[in-house]
């Protein structure tokens, strides 16, 4: 009688002579590494491992900081942006140690004359004004942060720099300490709102596989690592420069300049594919001149990302059409002459559209119908850009722009999609004023 082991060997030999199993490791099917090979024959069994434990551990550590499926799960501009963003964050945390040290010194930490209740009240007032500033900033600019994510990203970090600068200045003006600290807190509150909102928009941009949550979580890990590194280096720098005001200011200003440069480079790396007012203007002007659609990378290099009040660079955008487009104008601002002009154009050029355009002092006013959709708003803005491009070129600007829209608009939108642009909506300030118009109405 055969033993159980012999029966098993007979079963293996009769069904298959050799069985090979491979073990692969990786979170993405496009990026796997073989870690082991198992071989079974009728007479033997072997296990051969590939790589080593160190590689496995390092892979696990890297996976804690990069999104699953990296790099195919994110856009190509993810890596350069994160590198520069981590560097600017590192400089921020180093400077934070210097500014916090100065702030605590100004409050009176370490001095016998300082009271707990006094320091607590000053800290409370600082936090209270910061919260109030965040609410006010959200009220005035919260709906506009998506439209110019690049610009607001720069503004957010600039306001953070100003906040830390005020903390560093606070010991120099004891009589105005509370006012200076509150101004710094308000400045940083703007940073929190703008940075958080723009970060959400950028996370959606980076996501290629509906993995925005994973990207956000991994970015939190990256920021935590930068924070810990910055805290260690900041404590060393604070220790070295203690009692040397000149060294403190030189270190702070040098790190601030690097922070501003790294932040600018990070924003410049971005190639957003959404259509806002400026990108729409750049794309349409180029298409009307050449018949070709620019790629997101090409438009990114042409974008003006600094705030409009930086007059030194404003000449770069002086000729862009979007500066002369007013979207969602109130009809109550119309006078008798304007109504006559609109009645003529509404009956001839905008019979089917859910918007009206009116030229006034070189500006194109867009009146949006109350039943218009996001596609209608995008079309109205594009039409306004075409109309603005025909101003001063012909006496029949409305007719020429209408003809261009009928002939080229649908093909233009199709080419934008092929080039990688998202044409579902226009990122612009919300249209809060809409209108309704009736033609040939009999008044009894």
VOGU-3710 file (C-alpha; in Angstrom, 3 decimals, decimal comma):
1> xxxxxxxxxx> 0,000/0,000/0,000  1,322/3,462/-1,025  1,940/6,123/1,549  0,134/9,499/1,445  3,340/11,252/0,312  3,713/8,825/-2,593  0,118/9,407/-3,625  0,712/13,169/-3,629  3,870/12,765/-5,741  1,989/10,549/-8,179
11> xxxxxxxxxx> -0,720/13,196/-8,444  1,843/15,900/-9,207  3,687/13,837/-11,753  0,500/12,861/-13,545  -0,982/16,375/-13,684  2,075/18,621/-14,152  5,767/18,021/-13,861  6,807/21,566/-12,774  4,853/24,400/-11,090  6,427/27,875/-10,880
21> xxxxxxxxxx> 4,874/30,723/-8,865  6,220/34,287/-8,948  5,714/36,968/-6,293  5,534/40,599/-7,463  5,411/43,732/-5,340  4,038/47,158/-6,207  0,929/49,313/-5,913  0,598/49,827/-9,681  0,373/47,256/-12,449  2,805/49,340/-14,492
31> xxxxxxxxxx> 5,458/49,462/-11,781  5,988/46,009/-10,256  9,148/44,285/-9,073  9,604/40,538/-8,693  10,493/39,607/-5,130  10,374/35,781/-5,085  10,094/32,666/-7,270  8,650/29,386/-5,951  9,372/26,194/-7,908  7,685/22,842/-7,268
41> xxxxxxxxxx> 8,744/19,585/-8,976  7,769/15,977/-8,164  10,956/15,607/-6,176  11,760/19,070/-4,825  10,558/22,492/-3,699  12,615/25,704/-3,851  12,125/29,354/-2,850  14,380/31,971/-4,410  14,058/35,566/-3,230  14,889/38,583/-5,406
51> xxxxxxxxxx> 16,244/41,822/-4,010  16,783/42,301/-0,293  15,027/43,467/2,830  16,558/46,915/2,589  14,953/47,497/-0,794  11,588/46,360/0,528  11,813/48,674/3,534  12,917/51,641/1,418  10,057/50,972/-0,988  7,578/51,006/1,876
61> xxxxxxxxxx> 9,002/54,271/3,179  8,771/55,896/-0,253  5,176/54,717/-0,614  4,316/56,702/2,522  5,255/59,918/0,736  4,155/59,413/-2,882  0,662/58,627/-4,240  -0,272/55,059/-5,091  0,640/54,221/-8,663  3,245/57,011/-8,833
71> xxxxxxxxxx> 4,312/58,357/-11,296  1,523/57,364/-13,697  -1,229/58,360/-11,255  -0,262/62,044/-11,221  0,421/64,738/-13,791  4,001/65,357/-15,033  4,249/68,673/-13,162  3,648/66,989/-9,788  7,292/66,164/-9,012  8,903/69,554/-9,781
81> xxxxxxxxxx> 6,114/71,362/-7,943  6,463/69,193/-4,841  10,247/69,621/-4,787  10,087/73,401/-4,844  7,068/73,428/-2,538  8,921/71,306/0,034  11,955/73,586/-0,153  9,895/76,725/0,387  8,079/74,994/3,244  11,398/74,035/4,810
91> xxxxxxxxxx> 12,596/77,651/4,773  9,282/78,719/6,328  9,641/76,407/9,331  13,246/77,454/9,908  12,234/81,127/9,943  9,278/80,326/12,170  11,659/79,405/14,979  13,338/82,800/14,716  10,061/84,743/14,633  8,523/82,691/17,460
101> xxxxxxxxxx> 11,597/83,268/19,595  11,277/87,015/19,037  7,549/86,945/19,758  7,948/85,066/23,038  10,682/87,459/24,036  8,409/90,425/23,351  5,589/88,880/25,400  7,994/88,620/28,309  8,786/84,926/28,584  11,736/84,517/30,937
111> xxxxxxxxxx> 11,319/87,899/32,630  10,272/88,186/36,266  8,092/91,224/35,575  5,953/89,354/33,065  2,598/88,052/34,284  0,805/84,933/33,118  -2,510/86,737/32,670  -0,882/89,461/30,579  0,843/87,009/28,244  -2,328/84,912/27,971
121> xxxxxxxxxx> -4,447/87,935/27,046  -1,976/89,069/24,393  -1,847/85,568/22,866  -5,646/85,322/22,932  -6,029/88,695/21,218  -3,534/87,596/18,567  -5,491/84,423/17,801  -8,849/86,221/17,890  -7,837/88,803/15,300  -6,432/86,014/13,116
131> xxxxxxxxxx> -9,742/84,154/13,148  -11,634/87,353/12,366  -9,260/88,119/9,502  -9,774/84,641/8,037  -13,552/85,089/8,035  -13,344/88,515/6,398  -10,930/87,287/3,733  -13,192/84,346/2,908  -16,162/86,716/2,650  -14,444/89,009/0,164
141> xxxxxxxxxx> -12,277/86,616/-1,867  -13,381/83,052/-1,108  -15,223/82,586/-4,422  -12,286/83,884/-6,493  -9,523/81,581/-5,248  -10,195/78,829/-7,810  -9,993/81,268/-10,716  -6,376/82,264/-10,163  -4,927/79,439/-8,089  -1,359/80,274/-9,114
151> xxxxxxxxxx> -1,585/83,935/-8,146  -3,310/83,276/-4,829  -0,718/80,619/-4,018  1,978/83,283/-4,302  -0,089/85,833/-2,377  -0,705/83,329/0,428  3,003/82,764/1,035  3,777/86,468/0,700  1,242/87,234/3,443  2,837/84,520/5,585
161> xxxxxxxxxx> 6,213/86,196/5,104  4,742/89,504/6,237  3,229/87,827/9,283  6,558/86,377/10,387  8,263/89,695/9,691  5,891/91,476/12,076  6,627/88,889/14,768  10,332/89,540/14,356  9,732/93,299/14,553  7,512/93,138/17,649
171> xxxxxxxxxx> 10,335/93,331/20,265  11,620/96,533/18,651  8,376/98,442/19,344  7,161/97,516/22,855  4,561/100,297/22,963  2,888/99,039/19,776  3,421/95,347/20,460  -0,259/94,322/20,522  -1,059/96,172/17,287  1,945/94,677/15,455
181> xxxxxxxxxx> 1,181/91,150/16,628  -2,484/91,442/15,632  -1,528/92,689/12,161  0,791/89,722/11,770  -1,942/87,337/12,862  -4,377/88,813/10,332  -1,769/88,461/7,619  -1,232/84,791/8,431  -4,987/84,188/8,495  -5,125/85,212/4,834
191> xxxxxxxxxx> -2,415/82,635/4,227  -4,414/79,846/5,823  -7,543/80,492/3,770  -5,829/81,106/0,418  -3,314/78,283/0,793  -5,949/75,735/1,787  -8,304/76,649/-1,048  -5,642/76,694/-3,746  -4,179/73,437/-2,444  -7,544/71,760/-3,011
201> xxxxxxxxxx> -7,628/73,051/-6,607  -4,073/71,842/-7,263  -4,793/68,423/-5,776  -7,645/67,982/-8,243  -5,296/69,033/-11,037  -2,630/66,474/-10,079  -5,139/63,623/-9,843  -5,232/61,403/-12,926  -6,939/58,333/-11,449  -9,549/59,840/-9,103
211> xxxxxxxxxx> -6,929/59,694/-6,355  -7,232/63,201/-4,948  -7,627/61,899/-1,387  -4,459/59,794/-1,684  -2,501/62,734/-3,120  -3,710/64,955/-0,285  -2,740/62,377/2,344  0,724/61,840/0,890  1,248/65,585/0,638  0,459/65,742/4,351
221> xxxxxxxxxx> 3,257/63,236/4,968  5,660/65,302/2,873  4,727/68,453/4,761  5,155/66,719/8,114  8,655/65,588/7,137  9,537/69,123/5,974  8,126/70,519/9,235  10,185/68,224/11,441  13,351/68,937/9,448  12,665/72,666/9,554
231> xxxxxxxxxx> 12,048/72,588/13,304  15,371/70,854/13,954  17,328/73,210/11,692  15,389/76,180/13,077  16,263/75,305/16,671  19,929/74,986/15,727  19,855/78,331/13,926  18,018/80,019/16,802  20,619/78,640/19,216  23,535/79,825/17,098
241> xxxxxxxxxx> 22,153/83,328/16,465  20,858/83,925/20,004  22,007/87,327/21,237  23,191/88,398/17,768  20,456/90,609/16,199  22,414/91,207/12,989  22,887/87,473/12,410  19,201/86,867/13,090  18,106/89,464/10,535  20,586/88,314/7,906
251> xxxxxxxxxx> 19,429/84,704/8,332  15,756/85,654/8,257  15,988/87,886/5,180  18,146/85,378/3,293  15,693/82,567/3,973  12,787/84,842/3,013  14,348/85,626/-0,356  14,923/81,913/-0,964  11,347/81,181/0,100  9,937/83,685/-2,390
261> xxxxxxxxxx> 12,127/82,297/-5,192  11,229/78,653/-4,440  7,539/79,519/-4,252  7,686/81,297/-7,614  9,473/78,350/-9,204  6,916/75,940/-7,753  4,001/77,878/-9,229  5,798/78,240/-12,565  6,067/74,435/-12,781  2,283/74,090/-12,880
271> xxxxxxxxxx> 0,530/73,460/-16,192  -3,143/73,770/-15,312  -5,653/72,473/-17,847  -8,696/74,410/-16,645  -9,902/77,507/-18,496  -9,873/80,745/-16,550  -10,174/84,253/-17,982  -6,473/84,760/-18,664  -5,789/81,328/-20,165  -8,891/81,639/-22,350
281> xxxxxxxxxx> -7,629/84,993/-23,621  -4,158/83,637/-24,419  -5,587/80,597/-26,193  -8,142/82,482/-28,269  -5,783/85,250/-29,362  -3,236/82,698/-30,537  -5,895/80,602/-32,290  -7,325/83,610/-34,150  -3,836/84,567/-35,321  -2,475/81,120/-36,238
291> xxxxxxxxxx> -5,386/78,676/-36,294  -3,536/76,461/-33,778  -4,282/75,619/-30,148  -1,540/76,006/-27,548  -0,824/73,188/-25,102  -1,203/73,673/-21,321  2,597/73,740/-20,993  2,903/76,505/-23,600  0,171/78,599/-21,992  1,757/78,110/-18,573
301> xxxxxxxxxx> 4,970/79,776/-19,745  2,958/82,760/-21,044  0,744/83,261/-17,981  1,085/86,267/-15,719  0,966/84,804/-12,204  1,943/87,812/-10,084  -0,784/90,012/-8,565  -2,033/92,844/-10,771  -0,653/95,470/-8,393  2,892/94,450/-9,257
311> xxxxxxxxxx> 3,029/97,228/-11,840  6,569/96,386/-12,927  5,271/93,309/-14,773  1,806/94,548/-15,740  2,907/95,352/-19,291  2,967/91,615/-19,998  -0,816/91,453/-19,698  -1,758/94,888/-20,990  -2,778/93,493/-24,384  -4,746/90,521/-23,103
321> xxxxxxxxxx> -8,413/90,702/-24,008  -9,778/89,418/-20,715  -8,864/92,713/-19,072  -11,572/94,366/-21,196  -14,343/91,851/-20,523  -16,935/92,424/-17,785  -18,877/89,194/-17,206  -22,321/89,266/-15,585  -23,047/93,012/-15,650  -26,163/94,364/-13,905
331> xxxxxxxxxx> -28,893/95,472/-16,296  -29,924/98,216/-13,870  -26,759/100,050/-14,907  -28,127/100,546/-18,445  -29,348/103,933/-19,616  -31,700/104,858/-22,456  -28,972/104,843/-25,118  -27,626/101,491/-23,944  -31,103/99,959/-24,146  -31,464/101,136/-27,733
341> xxxxxxxxxx> -28,111/99,591/-28,672  -28,980/96,306/-26,964  -32,423/96,114/-28,561  -30,848/96,307/-32,000  -28,124/93,727/-31,364  -30,451/91,363/-29,483  -32,760/91,122/-32,448  -30,010/90,607/-35,033  -26,907/89,009/-33,482  -28,065/87,183/-30,336
351> xxxxxxxxxx> -31,390/85,622/-31,252  -30,539/82,110/-30,020  -27,910/82,850/-27,391  -28,546/83,153/-23,668  -26,407/86,258/-23,366  -26,079/89,761/-24,786  -22,870/91,660/-25,549  -22,465/95,406/-25,604  -19,432/97,513/-26,492  -18,974/100,565/-24,316
361> xxxxxxxxxx> -15,815/102,684/-24,118  -13,634/99,843/-25,370  -15,065/97,406/-22,815  -17,268/94,418/-23,631  -20,127/94,035/-21,154  -21,674/90,575/-20,969  -25,306/90,297/-19,833  -26,044/86,687/-18,895  -29,533/85,191/-19,164  -31,048/83,801/-15,974
371> xxxxxxxxxx> -31,444/80,349/-17,584  -27,894/80,139/-18,932  -25,773/77,062/-18,177  -22,031/76,748/-17,553  -21,574/76,055/-21,283  -23,479/79,255/-22,096  -21,285/81,275/-19,726  -18,149/79,862/-21,366  -19,524/80,644/-24,833  -20,508/84,167/-23,809
381> xxxxxxxxxx> -16,997/84,879/-22,560  -15,383/83,443/-25,700  -17,748/85,511/-27,848  -16,836/88,593/-25,835  -13,147/87,888/-26,471  -13,798/87,597/-30,216  -15,796/90,814/-30,167  -13,050/92,587/-28,247  -10,515/91,373/-30,795  -12,529/92,989/-33,616
391> xxxxxxxxxx> -12,829/96,363/-31,900  -10,976/99,117/-33,798  -10,504/96,711/-36,735  -13,913/97,026/-38,366  -17,086/99,065/-38,114  -19,127/95,871/-38,019  -17,568/94,250/-34,940  -20,791/92,570/-33,816  -21,454/91,081/-37,251  -17,854/89,934/-37,696
401> xxxxxxxxxx> -17,717/88,313/-34,268  -21,075/86,630/-34,848  -19,795/85,219/-38,151  -16,602/83,944/-36,497  -18,543/82,208/-33,739  -20,886/80,503/-36,208  -17,958/79,291/-38,312  -15,223/78,416/-35,831  -16,515/78,092/-32,257  -17,505/74,408/-32,224
411> xxxxxxxxxx> -14,315/73,387/-33,998  -12,275/75,536/-31,617  -13,780/73,846/-28,539  -13,138/70,412/-30,090  -9,478/71,311/-30,671  -9,160/72,520/-27,084  -10,360/69,126/-25,833  -7,895/67,298/-28,072  -5,069/69,454/-26,692  -5,957/68,392/-23,141
421> xxxxxxxxxx> -8,013/71,373/-21,995  -11,089/70,998/-19,787  -13,938/72,847/-21,501  -16,828/72,001/-19,158  -16,805/75,413/-17,497  -15,048/78,736/-17,187  -13,194/79,443/-13,947  -14,301/83,013/-13,336  -15,869/85,016/-10,513  -19,430/83,714/-9,988
431> xxxxxxxxxx> -22,065/85,387/-12,135  -24,375/86,773/-9,462  -26,243/89,206/-11,727  -28,388/87,709/-14,451  -31,098/89,044/-16,714  -34,151/88,162/-18,729  -35,194/89,900/-21,932  -38,304/89,807/-24,085  -38,355/90,994/-27,696  -41,335/92,407/-29,602
441> xxxx> -43,483/92,621/-26,497  -46,686/94,618/-26,952  -47,219/97,190/-24,224  -50,876/98,013/-23,602
//
